[in-house]
Structure formats: C-alpha cells, structure tokens
Amino acid sequence: MKAQSALEYLMVVALTLMIIVPTTYLFYSYSKQSTDQLIYPQINGIGREIISTAESVYYSGEHSRIVMDINMPEKVNDVYILDERELVFEIEGESGNNEMVFFSDVNITSDSDSCTTVKCYVNISSSGIKKVKIESINQGREVLINKTG
C-alpha cells in the first residue's frame, strides 16, 4: 500500500513537471522575442530623428546646433557613421547581431578621435538617456553628431 501511494505521488510530480518545464521555456522564448520586437521600432525612431535633425541643421547653415535627448534601449552594441552618409546601429538580438542603417542626404561625422578610415564611432551605444549634440561644421559643409555631458 505504501509503495502504491509513493508511486502515485511520483507520477503526479512527473506530470506536473511535464507541464511546467515546457510552459516555462515557451514563456521565456516568447518574452525574448517580444523584447526584440520592442527594441527595433525604438531604434528606428531614434535613427530617423537623428538623420532628420542632422539634415535640418545642415540646411540651417554654419554654427547651427540642436541638442536632442534620446532614450537608448539596451542591446545596442555600437553606433557609428560609415562613409559620412550612413548612421549604423549594431544590435544584439535573439537571432544574433543585426544592423540598422539610416541614410543621410548630407555629410555627417563624429569626433575625429573616434574615427578610423571608414568608420566614425558615436559614443551613445550604452543604454539610458543621452544628450546628443548635432551641429553644422566646416563652413556648413558637414554635420557633427556627438554625445554631450
């Protein structure tokens, strides 16, 4: 009699685990996908806003400047400018590393200290609220994008 009740108890525990473990895994994977689906539109808005502001500053002429507040989400590994026309966000997602690229009609750059021959890194990749200064330089021929403070 004791063996039967112990066996029934083990079967109930096994059945419970068979339900809980897959459900937990499904919930975990769904929450990771949901996080990715929230990050991409946020970065899309940030990239479009930076490019739009850079073009506006460029057309306003030399010495124009705008300081923006942006809320950078987590999982952004790097932000850099490629070939003075592309703003690139490297993002760590569920399916691996991805890039979001935003094209500019005007020349954009960042600090000369953070530039290589092809890339200029913009120091805004860590998560949180950042102040980004966008100003026209080089007699109005280029727009500088930098983190302030």
Chimera marker file (.cmm) of the C-alpha trace (Angstrom):
<marker_set name="trace">
<marker id="1" x="0.000" y="0.000" z="0.000" r="1" g="1" b="0" radius="0.5"/>
<marker id="2" x="2.821" y="2.390" z="0.827" r="1" g="1" b="0" radius="0.5"/>
<marker id="3" x="4.554" y="1.618" z="-2.460" r="1" g="1" b="0" radius="0.5"/>
<marker id="4" x="1.400" y="2.347" z="-4.437" r="1" g="1" b="0" radius="0.5"/>
<marker id="5" x="0.883" y="5.766" z="-2.812" r="1" g="1" b="0" radius="0.5"/>
<marker id="6" x="4.558" y="6.633" z="-3.326" r="1" g="1" b="0" radius="0.5"/>
<marker id="7" x="4.299" y="5.641" z="-6.984" r="1" g="1" b="0" radius="0.5"/>
<marker id="8" x="1.141" y="7.705" z="-7.430" r="1" g="1" b="0" radius="0.5"/>
<marker id="9" x="2.855" y="10.672" z="-5.782" r="1" g="1" b="0" radius="0.5"/>
<marker id="10" x="5.854" y="10.349" z="-8.165" r="1" g="1" b="0" radius="0.5"/>
<marker id="11" x="3.512" y="10.170" z="-11.156" r="1" g="1" b="0" radius="0.5"/>
<marker id="12" x="1.718" y="13.353" z="-10.083" r="1" g="1" b="0" radius="0.5"/>
<marker id="13" x="5.070" y="15.144" z="-9.627" r="1" g="1" b="0" radius="0.5"/>
<marker id="14" x="6.305" y="13.895" z="-13.033" r="1" g="1" b="0" radius="0.5"/>
<marker id="15" x="3.086" y="15.018" z="-14.740" r="1" g="1" b="0" radius="0.5"/>
<marker id="16" x="3.349" y="18.428" z="-13.089" r="1" g="1" b="0" radius="0.5"/>
<marker id="17" x="6.950" y="18.825" z="-14.246" r="1" g="1" b="0" radius="0.5"/>
<marker id="18" x="5.980" y="17.743" z="-17.761" r="1" g="1" b="0" radius="0.5"/>
<marker id="19" x="3.557" y="20.668" z="-17.857" r="1" g="1" b="0" radius="0.5"/>
<marker id="20" x="5.634" y="23.313" z="-16.049" r="1" g="1" b="0" radius="0.5"/>
<marker id="21" x="9.007" y="22.895" z="-17.842" r="1" g="1" b="0" radius="0.5"/>
<marker id="22" x="7.776" y="23.335" z="-21.456" r="1" g="1" b="0" radius="0.5"/>
<marker id="23" x="5.459" y="26.158" z="-20.423" r="1" g="1" b="0" radius="0.5"/>
<marker id="24" x="8.345" y="27.993" z="-18.757" r="1" g="1" b="0" radius="0.5"/>
<marker id="25" x="10.523" y="27.555" z="-21.847" r="1" g="1" b="0" radius="0.5"/>
<marker id="26" x="7.782" y="28.849" z="-24.161" r="1" g="1" b="0" radius="0.5"/>
<marker id="27" x="7.164" y="31.862" z="-21.935" r="1" g="1" b="0" radius="0.5"/>
<marker id="28" x="10.913" y="32.643" z="-21.783" r="1" g="1" b="0" radius="0.5"/>
<marker id="29" x="11.411" y="32.429" z="-25.565" r="1" g="1" b="0" radius="0.5"/>
<marker id="30" x="8.269" y="34.500" z="-26.206" r="1" g="1" b="0" radius="0.5"/>
<marker id="31" x="9.432" y="37.229" z="-23.814" r="1" g="1" b="0" radius="0.5"/>
<marker id="32" x="12.824" y="37.434" z="-25.573" r="1" g="1" b="0" radius="0.5"/>
<marker id="33" x="11.110" y="37.797" z="-28.956" r="1" g="1" b="0" radius="0.5"/>
<marker id="34" x="8.813" y="40.461" z="-27.525" r="1" g="1" b="0" radius="0.5"/>
<marker id="35" x="11.830" y="42.410" z="-26.277" r="1" g="1" b="0" radius="0.5"/>
<marker id="36" x="13.369" y="42.369" z="-29.763" r="1" g="1" b="0" radius="0.5"/>
<marker id="37" x="10.077" y="43.498" z="-31.278" r="1" g="1" b="0" radius="0.5"/>
<marker id="38" x="10.062" y="46.486" z="-28.912" r="1" g="1" b="0" radius="0.5"/>
<marker id="39" x="13.708" y="47.488" z="-29.463" r="1" g="1" b="0" radius="0.5"/>
<marker id="40" x="13.701" y="47.650" z="-33.272" r="1" g="1" b="0" radius="0.5"/>
<marker id="41" x="10.925" y="50.279" z="-33.621" r="1" g="1" b="0" radius="0.5"/>
<marker id="42" x="12.542" y="52.349" z="-30.876" r="1" g="1" b="0" radius="0.5"/>
<marker id="43" x="15.914" y="52.352" z="-32.671" r="1" g="1" b="0" radius="0.5"/>
<marker id="44" x="14.161" y="53.078" z="-35.960" r="1" g="1" b="0" radius="0.5"/>
<marker id="45" x="12.630" y="56.207" z="-34.398" r="1" g="1" b="0" radius="0.5"/>
<marker id="46" x="15.958" y="57.303" z="-32.902" r="1" g="1" b="0" radius="0.5"/>
<marker id="47" x="17.839" y="56.824" z="-36.193" r="1" g="1" b="0" radius="0.5"/>
<marker id="48" x="15.243" y="58.690" z="-38.247" r="1" g="1" b="0" radius="0.5"/>
<marker id="49" x="15.144" y="61.529" z="-35.712" r="1" g="1" b="0" radius="0.5"/>
<marker id="50" x="18.954" y="61.916" z="-35.690" r="1" g="1" b="0" radius="0.5"/>
<marker id="51" x="19.156" y="61.929" z="-39.512" r="1" g="1" b="0" radius="0.5"/>
<marker id="52" x="16.223" y="64.333" z="-39.845" r="1" g="1" b="0" radius="0.5"/>
<marker id="53" x="17.748" y="66.688" z="-37.285" r="1" g="1" b="0" radius="0.5"/>
<marker id="54" x="21.187" y="66.480" z="-38.956" r="1" g="1" b="0" radius="0.5"/>
<marker id="55" x="19.683" y="67.412" z="-42.317" r="1" g="1" b="0" radius="0.5"/>
<marker id="56" x="17.742" y="70.274" z="-40.737" r="1" g="1" b="0" radius="0.5"/>
<marker id="57" x="20.896" y="71.600" z="-39.041" r="1" g="1" b="0" radius="0.5"/>
<marker id="58" x="22.862" y="71.266" z="-42.294" r="1" g="1" b="0" radius="0.5"/>
<marker id="59" x="20.330" y="73.318" z="-44.250" r="1" g="1" b="0" radius="0.5"/>
<marker id="60" x="20.181" y="75.934" z="-41.471" r="1" g="1" b="0" radius="0.5"/>
<marker id="61" x="23.822" y="76.832" z="-42.138" r="1" g="1" b="0" radius="0.5"/>
<marker id="62" x="27.084" y="77.084" z="-40.245" r="1" g="1" b="0" radius="0.5"/>
<marker id="63" x="27.036" y="77.409" z="-36.439" r="1" g="1" b="0" radius="0.5"/>
<marker id="64" x="23.512" y="75.967" z="-36.136" r="1" g="1" b="0" radius="0.5"/>
<marker id="65" x="23.159" y="73.434" z="-33.378" r="1" g="1" b="0" radius="0.5"/>
<marker id="66" x="20.473" y="71.285" z="-31.781" r="1" g="1" b="0" radius="0.5"/>
<marker id="67" x="20.780" y="69.197" z="-28.618" r="1" g="1" b="0" radius="0.5"/>
<marker id="68" x="18.483" y="66.168" z="-28.524" r="1" g="1" b="0" radius="0.5"/>
<marker id="69" x="17.531" y="63.866" z="-25.668" r="1" g="1" b="0" radius="0.5"/>
<marker id="70" x="17.311" y="60.232" z="-26.748" r="1" g="1" b="0" radius="0.5"/>
<marker id="71" x="16.500" y="57.157" z="-24.683" r="1" g="1" b="0" radius="0.5"/>
<marker id="72" x="18.835" y="54.450" z="-25.986" r="1" g="1" b="0" radius="0.5"/>
<marker id="73" x="17.486" y="50.929" z="-25.399" r="1" g="1" b="0" radius="0.5"/>
<marker id="74" x="19.574" y="48.009" z="-24.163" r="1" g="1" b="0" radius="0.5"/>
<marker id="75" x="21.273" y="45.589" z="-26.551" r="1" g="1" b="0" radius="0.5"/>
<marker id="76" x="22.796" y="48.307" z="-28.763" r="1" g="1" b="0" radius="0.5"/>
<marker id="77" x="26.450" y="47.306" z="-29.145" r="1" g="1" b="0" radius="0.5"/>
<marker id="78" x="27.758" y="50.170" z="-31.306" r="1" g="1" b="0" radius="0.5"/>
<marker id="79" x="26.652" y="53.273" z="-33.148" r="1" g="1" b="0" radius="0.5"/>
<marker id="80" x="28.870" y="54.585" z="-35.924" r="1" g="1" b="0" radius="0.5"/>
<marker id="81" x="28.892" y="56.656" z="-39.089" r="1" g="1" b="0" radius="0.5"/>
<marker id="82" x="30.006" y="54.908" z="-42.255" r="1" g="1" b="0" radius="0.5"/>
<marker id="83" x="31.361" y="56.803" z="-45.303" r="1" g="1" b="0" radius="0.5"/>
<marker id="84" x="29.964" y="60.127" z="-43.991" r="1" g="1" b="0" radius="0.5"/>
<marker id="85" x="26.462" y="59.205" z="-45.200" r="1" g="1" b="0" radius="0.5"/>
<marker id="86" x="25.228" y="56.226" z="-43.157" r="1" g="1" b="0" radius="0.5"/>
<marker id="87" x="24.308" y="56.053" z="-39.472" r="1" g="1" b="0" radius="0.5"/>
<marker id="88" x="24.610" y="52.413" z="-38.342" r="1" g="1" b="0" radius="0.5"/>
<marker id="89" x="23.261" y="50.820" z="-35.150" r="1" g="1" b="0" radius="0.5"/>
<marker id="90" x="24.645" y="47.365" z="-34.255" r="1" g="1" b="0" radius="0.5"/>
<marker id="91" x="22.053" y="45.477" z="-32.217" r="1" g="1" b="0" radius="0.5"/>
<marker id="92" x="22.322" y="42.210" z="-30.315" r="1" g="1" b="0" radius="0.5"/>
<marker id="93" x="19.066" y="40.370" z="-30.966" r="1" g="1" b="0" radius="0.5"/>
<marker id="94" x="17.564" y="36.959" z="-30.391" r="1" g="1" b="0" radius="0.5"/>
<marker id="95" x="18.756" y="35.779" z="-33.809" r="1" g="1" b="0" radius="0.5"/>
<marker id="96" x="22.285" y="37.204" z="-33.414" r="1" g="1" b="0" radius="0.5"/>
<marker id="97" x="23.831" y="40.568" z="-34.208" r="1" g="1" b="0" radius="0.5"/>
<marker id="98" x="21.915" y="42.802" z="-36.616" r="1" g="1" b="0" radius="0.5"/>
<marker id="99" x="22.494" y="46.227" z="-38.116" r="1" g="1" b="0" radius="0.5"/>
<marker id="100" x="20.030" y="49.029" z="-38.740" r="1" g="1" b="0" radius="0.5"/>
<marker id="101" x="21.276" y="51.584" z="-41.265" r="1" g="1" b="0" radius="0.5"/>
<marker id="102" x="19.924" y="55.100" z="-41.804" r="1" g="1" b="0" radius="0.5"/>
<marker id="103" x="20.976" y="57.041" z="-44.893" r="1" g="1" b="0" radius="0.5"/>
<marker id="104" x="21.640" y="60.772" z="-44.864" r="1" g="1" b="0" radius="0.5"/>
<marker id="105" x="21.450" y="63.237" z="-47.755" r="1" g="1" b="0" radius="0.5"/>
<marker id="106" x="24.177" y="65.347" z="-46.103" r="1" g="1" b="0" radius="0.5"/>
<marker id="107" x="27.703" y="64.605" z="-44.857" r="1" g="1" b="0" radius="0.5"/>
<marker id="108" x="27.695" y="63.526" z="-41.211" r="1" g="1" b="0" radius="0.5"/>
<marker id="109" x="30.617" y="62.808" z="-38.905" r="1" g="1" b="0" radius="0.5"/>
<marker id="110" x="31.555" y="62.343" z="-35.254" r="1" g="1" b="0" radius="0.5"/>
<marker id="111" x="34.580" y="63.197" z="-33.090" r="1" g="1" b="0" radius="0.5"/>
<marker id="112" x="37.838" y="62.904" z="-35.007" r="1" g="1" b="0" radius="0.5"/>
<marker id="113" x="39.282" y="60.970" z="-32.011" r="1" g="1" b="0" radius="0.5"/>
<marker id="114" x="36.848" y="58.115" z="-32.627" r="1" g="1" b="0" radius="0.5"/>
<marker id="115" x="37.258" y="57.940" z="-36.424" r="1" g="1" b="0" radius="0.5"/>
<marker id="116" x="39.072" y="55.329" z="-38.476" r="1" g="1" b="0" radius="0.5"/>
<marker id="117" x="39.487" y="55.468" z="-42.237" r="1" g="1" b="0" radius="0.5"/>
<marker id="118" x="35.915" y="54.305" z="-42.824" r="1" g="1" b="0" radius="0.5"/>
<marker id="119" x="34.023" y="54.495" z="-39.512" r="1" g="1" b="0" radius="0.5"/>
<marker id="120" x="33.407" y="57.293" z="-37.025" r="1" g="1" b="0" radius="0.5"/>
<marker id="121" x="32.064" y="55.927" z="-33.734" r="1" g="1" b="0" radius="0.5"/>
<marker id="122" x="29.362" y="57.881" z="-31.922" r="1" g="1" b="0" radius="0.5"/>
<marker id="123" x="29.611" y="57.293" z="-28.173" r="1" g="1" b="0" radius="0.5"/>
<marker id="124" x="25.881" y="56.784" z="-27.499" r="1" g="1" b="0" radius="0.5"/>
<marker id="125" x="25.587" y="52.988" z="-27.547" r="1" g="1" b="0" radius="0.5"/>
<marker id="126" x="25.136" y="52.406" z="-23.803" r="1" g="1" b="0" radius="0.5"/>
<marker id="127" x="21.541" y="52.234" z="-22.619" r="1" g="1" b="0" radius="0.5"/>
<marker id="128" x="19.790" y="55.150" z="-20.957" r="1" g="1" b="0" radius="0.5"/>
<marker id="129" x="19.011" y="58.786" z="-21.652" r="1" g="1" b="0" radius="0.5"/>
<marker id="130" x="21.677" y="60.569" z="-23.699" r="1" g="1" b="0" radius="0.5"/>
<marker id="131" x="22.095" y="64.162" z="-24.808" r="1" g="1" b="0" radius="0.5"/>
<marker id="132" x="23.218" y="64.272" z="-28.427" r="1" g="1" b="0" radius="0.5"/>
<marker id="133" x="24.575" y="67.487" z="-29.927" r="1" g="1" b="0" radius="0.5"/>
<marker id="134" x="24.120" y="67.919" z="-33.656" r="1" g="1" b="0" radius="0.5"/>
<marker id="135" x="25.883" y="70.935" z="-35.159" r="1" g="1" b="0" radius="0.5"/>
<marker id="136" x="26.962" y="72.276" z="-38.519" r="1" g="1" b="0" radius="0.5"/>
<marker id="137" x="30.758" y="72.490" z="-39.019" r="1" g="1" b="0" radius="0.5"/>
<marker id="138" x="33.357" y="73.102" z="-41.759" r="1" g="1" b="0" radius="0.5"/>
<marker id="139" x="31.649" y="76.225" z="-43.100" r="1" g="1" b="0" radius="0.5"/>
<marker id="140" x="28.320" y="74.442" z="-43.232" r="1" g="1" b="0" radius="0.5"/>
<marker id="141" x="29.536" y="71.522" z="-45.365" r="1" g="1" b="0" radius="0.5"/>
<marker id="142" x="29.296" y="68.826" z="-42.671" r="1" g="1" b="0" radius="0.5"/>
<marker id="143" x="27.223" y="67.914" z="-39.605" r="1" g="1" b="0" radius="0.5"/>
<marker id="144" x="28.882" y="66.749" z="-36.375" r="1" g="1" b="0" radius="0.5"/>
<marker id="145" x="26.966" y="64.254" z="-34.190" r="1" g="1" b="0" radius="0.5"/>
<marker id="146" x="28.332" y="63.928" z="-30.640" r="1" g="1" b="0" radius="0.5"/>
<marker id="147" x="27.272" y="62.902" z="-27.160" r="1" g="1" b="0" radius="0.5"/>
<marker id="148" x="27.350" y="65.792" z="-24.716" r="1" g="1" b="0" radius="0.5"/>
<marker id="149" x="27.943" y="65.662" z="-20.990" r="1" g="1" b="0" radius="0.5"/>
<link id1="1" id2="2" r="1" g="1" b="0" radius="0.2"/>
<link id1="2" id2="3" r="1" g="1" b="0" radius="0.2"/>
<link id1="3" id2="4" r="1" g="1" b="0" radius="0.2"/>
<link id1="4" id2="5" r="1" g="1" b="0" radius="0.2"/>
<link id1="5" id2="6" r="1" g="1" b="0" radius="0.2"/>
<link id1="6" id2="7" r="1" g="1" b="0" radius="0.2"/>
<link id1="7" id2="8" r="1" g="1" b="0" radius="0.2"/>
<link id1="8" id2="9" r="1" g="1" b="0" radius="0.2"/>
<link id1="9" id2="10" r="1" g="1" b="0" radius="0.2"/>
<link id1="10" id2="11" r="1" g="1" b="0" radius="0.2"/>
<link id1="11" id2="12" r="1" g="1" b="0" radius="0.2"/>
<link id1="12" id2="13" r="1" g="1" b="0" radius="0.2"/>
<link id1="13" id2="14" r="1" g="1" b="0" radius="0.2"/>
<link id1="14" id2="15" r="1" g="1" b="0" radius="0.2"/>
<link id1="15" id2="16" r="1" g="1" b="0" radius="0.2"/>
<link id1="16" id2="17" r="1" g="1" b="0" radius="0.2"/>
<link id1="17" id2="18" r="1" g="1" b="0" radius="0.2"/>
<link id1="18" id2="19" r="1" g="1" b="0" radius="0.2"/>
<link id1="19" id2="20" r="1" g="1" b="0" radius="0.2"/>
<link id1="20" id2="21" r="1" g="1" b="0" radius="0.2"/>
<link id1="21" id2="22" r="1" g="1" b="0" radius="0.2"/>
<link id1="22" id2="23" r="1" g="1" b="0" radius="0.2"/>
<link id1="23" id2="24" r="1" g="1" b="0" radius="0.2"/>
<link id1="24" id2="25" r="1" g="1" b="0" radius="0.2"/>
<link id1="25" id2="26" r="1" g="1" b="0" radius="0.2"/>
<link id1="26" id2="27" r="1" g="1" b="0" radius="0.2"/>
<link id1="27" id2="28" r="1" g="1" b="0" radius="0.2"/>
<link id1="28" id2="29" r="1" g="1" b="0" radius="0.2"/>
<link id1="29" id2="30" r="1" g="1" b="0" radius="0.2"/>
<link id1="30" id2="31" r="1" g="1" b="0" radius="0.2"/>
<link id1="31" id2="32" r="1" g="1" b="0" radius="0.2"/>
<link id1="32" id2="33" r="1" g="1" b="0" radius="0.2"/>
<link id1="33" id2="34" r="1" g="1" b="0" radius="0.2"/>
<link id1="34" id2="35" r="1" g="1" b="0" radius="0.2"/>
<link id1="35" id2="36" r="1" g="1" b="0" radius="0.2"/>
<link id1="36" id2="37" r="1" g="1" b="0" radius="0.2"/>
<link id1="37" id2="38" r="1" g="1" b="0" radius="0.2"/>
<link id1="38" id2="39" r="1" g="1" b="0" radius="0.2"/>
<link id1="39" id2="40" r="1" g="1" b="0" radius="0.2"/>
<link id1="40" id2="41" r="1" g="1" b="0" radius="0.2"/>
<link id1="41" id2="42" r="1" g="1" b="0" radius="0.2"/>
<link id1="42" id2="43" r="1" g="1" b="0" radius="0.2"/>
<link id1="43" id2="44" r="1" g="1" b="0" radius="0.2"/>
<link id1="44" id2="45" r="1" g="1" b="0" radius="0.2"/>
<link id1="45" id2="46" r="1" g="1" b="0" radius="0.2"/>
<link id1="46" id2="47" r="1" g="1" b="0" radius="0.2"/>
<link id1="47" id2="48" r="1" g="1" b="0" radius="0.2"/>
<link id1="48" id2="49" r="1" g="1" b="0" radius="0.2"/>
<link id1="49" id2="50" r="1" g="1" b="0" radius="0.2"/>
<link id1="50" id2="51" r="1" g="1" b="0" radius="0.2"/>
<link id1="51" id2="52" r="1" g="1" b="0" radius="0.2"/>
<link id1="52" id2="53" r="1" g="1" b="0" radius="0.2"/>
<link id1="53" id2="54" r="1" g="1" b="0" radius="0.2"/>
<link id1="54" id2="55" r="1" g="1" b="0" radius="0.2"/>
<link id1="55" id2="56" r="1" g="1" b="0" radius="0.2"/>
<link id1="56" id2="57" r="1" g="1" b="0" radius="0.2"/>
<link id1="57" id2="58" r="1" g="1" b="0" radius="0.2"/>
<link id1="58" id2="59" r="1" g="1" b="0" radius="0.2"/>
<link id1="59" id2="60" r="1" g="1" b="0" radius="0.2"/>
<link id1="60" id2="61" r="1" g="1" b="0" radius="0.2"/>
<link id1="61" id2="62" r="1" g="1" b="0" radius="0.2"/>
<link id1="62" id2="63" r="1" g="1" b="0" radius="0.2"/>
<link id1="63" id2="64" r="1" g="1" b="0" radius="0.2"/>
<link id1="64" id2="65" r="1" g="1" b="0" radius="0.2"/>
<link id1="65" id2="66" r="1" g="1" b="0" radius="0.2"/>
<link id1="66" id2="67" r="1" g="1" b="0" radius="0.2"/>
<link id1="67" id2="68" r="1" g="1" b="0" radius="0.2"/>
<link id1="68" id2="69" r="1" g="1" b="0" radius="0.2"/>
<link id1="69" id2="70" r="1" g="1" b="0" radius="0.2"/>
<link id1="70" id2="71" r="1" g="1" b="0" radius="0.2"/>
<link id1="71" id2="72" r="1" g="1" b="0" radius="0.2"/>
<link id1="72" id2="73" r="1" g="1" b="0" radius="0.2"/>
<link id1="73" id2="74" r="1" g="1" b="0" radius="0.2"/>
<link id1="74" id2="75" r="1" g="1" b="0" radius="0.2"/>
<link id1="75" id2="76" r="1" g="1" b="0" radius="0.2"/>
<link id1="76" id2="77" r="1" g="1" b="0" radius="0.2"/>
<link id1="77" id2="78" r="1" g="1" b="0" radius="0.2"/>
<link id1="78" id2="79" r="1" g="1" b="0" radius="0.2"/>
<link id1="79" id2="80" r="1" g="1" b="0" radius="0.2"/>
<link id1="80" id2="81" r="1" g="1" b="0" radius="0.2"/>
<link id1="81" id2="82" r="1" g="1" b="0" radius="0.2"/>
<link id1="82" id2="83" r="1" g="1" b="0" radius="0.2"/>
<link id1="83" id2="84" r="1" g="1" b="0" radius="0.2"/>
<link id1="84" id2="85" r="1" g="1" b="0" radius="0.2"/>
<link id1="85" id2="86" r="1" g="1" b="0" radius="0.2"/>
<link id1="86" id2="87" r="1" g="1" b="0" radius="0.2"/>
<link id1="87" id2="88" r="1" g="1" b="0" radius="0.2"/>
<link id1="88" id2="89" r="1" g="1" b="0" radius="0.2"/>
<link id1="89" id2="90" r="1" g="1" b="0" radius="0.2"/>
<link id1="90" id2="91" r="1" g="1" b="0" radius="0.2"/>
<link id1="91" id2="92" r="1" g="1" b="0" radius="0.2"/>
<link id1="92" id2="93" r="1" g="1" b="0" radius="0.2"/>
<link id1="93" id2="94" r="1" g="1" b="0" radius="0.2"/>
<link id1="94" id2="95" r="1" g="1" b="0" radius="0.2"/>
<link id1="95" id2="96" r="1" g="1" b="0" radius="0.2"/>
<link id1="96" id2="97" r="1" g="1" b="0" radius="0.2"/>
<link id1="97" id2="98" r="1" g="1" b="0" radius="0.2"/>
<link id1="98" id2="99" r="1" g="1" b="0" radius="0.2"/>
<link id1="99" id2="100" r="1" g="1" b="0" radius="0.2"/>
<link id1="100" id2="101" r="1" g="1" b="0" radius="0.2"/>
<link id1="101" id2="102" r="1" g="1" b="0" radius="0.2"/>
<link id1="102" id2="103" r="1" g="1" b="0" radius="0.2"/>
<link id1="103" id2="104" r="1" g="1" b="0" radius="0.2"/>
<link id1="104" id2="105" r="1" g="1" b="0" radius="0.2"/>
<link id1="105" id2="106" r="1" g="1" b="0" radius="0.2"/>
<link id1="106" id2="107" r="1" g="1" b="0" radius="0.2"/>
<link id1="107" id2="108" r="1" g="1" b="0" radius="0.2"/>
<link id1="108" id2="109" r="1" g="1" b="0" radius="0.2"/>
<link id1="109" id2="110" r="1" g="1" b="0" radius="0.2"/>
<link id1="110" id2="111" r="1" g="1" b="0" radius="0.2"/>
<link id1="111" id2="112" r="1" g="1" b="0" radius="0.2"/>
<link id1="112" id2="113" r="1" g="1" b="0" radius="0.2"/>
<link id1="113" id2="114" r="1" g="1" b="0" radius="0.2"/>
<link id1="114" id2="115" r="1" g="1" b="0" radius="0.2"/>
<link id1="115" id2="116" r="1" g="1" b="0" radius="0.2"/>
<link id1="116" id2="117" r="1" g="1" b="0" radius="0.2"/>
<link id1="117" id2="118" r="1" g="1" b="0" radius="0.2"/>
<link id1="118" id2="119" r="1" g="1" b="0" radius="0.2"/>
<link id1="119" id2="120" r="1" g="1" b="0" radius="0.2"/>
<link id1="120" id2="121" r="1" g="1" b="0" radius="0.2"/>
<link id1="121" id2="122" r="1" g="1" b="0" radius="0.2"/>
<link id1="122" id2="123" r="1" g="1" b="0" radius="0.2"/>
<link id1="123" id2="124" r="1" g="1" b="0" radius="0.2"/>
<link id1="124" id2="125" r="1" g="1" b="0" radius="0.2"/>
<link id1="125" id2="126" r="1" g="1" b="0" radius="0.2"/>
<link id1="126" id2="127" r="1" g="1" b="0" radius="0.2"/>
<link id1="127" id2="128" r="1" g="1" b="0" radius="0.2"/>
<link id1="128" id2="129" r="1" g="1" b="0" radius="0.2"/>
<link id1="129" id2="130" r="1" g="1" b="0" radius="0.2"/>
<link id1="130" id2="131" r="1" g="1" b="0" radius="0.2"/>
<link id1="131" id2="132" r="1" g="1" b="0" radius="0.2"/>
<link id1="132" id2="133" r="1" g="1" b="0" radius="0.2"/>
<link id1="133" id2="134" r="1" g="1" b="0" radius="0.2"/>
<link id1="134" id2="135" r="1" g="1" b="0" radius="0.2"/>
<link id1="135" id2="136" r="1" g="1" b="0" radius="0.2"/>
<link id1="136" id2="137" r="1" g="1" b="0" radius="0.2"/>
<link id1="137" id2="138" r="1" g="1" b="0" radius="0.2"/>
<link id1="138" id2="139" r="1" g="1" b="0" radius="0.2"/>
<link id1="139" id2="140" r="1" g="1" b="0" radius="0.2"/>
<link id1="140" id2="141" r="1" g="1" b="0" radius="0.2"/>
<link id1="141" id2="142" r="1" g="1" b="0" radius="0.2"/>
<link id1="142" id2="143" r="1" g="1" b="0" radius="0.2"/>
<link id1="143" id2="144" r="1" g="1" b="0" radius="0.2"/>
<link id1="144" id2="145" r="1" g="1" b="0" radius="0.2"/>
<link id1="145" id2="146" r="1" g="1" b="0" radius="0.2"/>
<link id1="146" id2="147" r="1" g="1" b="0" radius="0.2"/>
<link id1="147" id2="148" r="1" g="1" b="0" radius="0.2"/>
<link id1="148" id2="149" r="1" g="1" b="0" radius="0.2"/>
</marker_set>
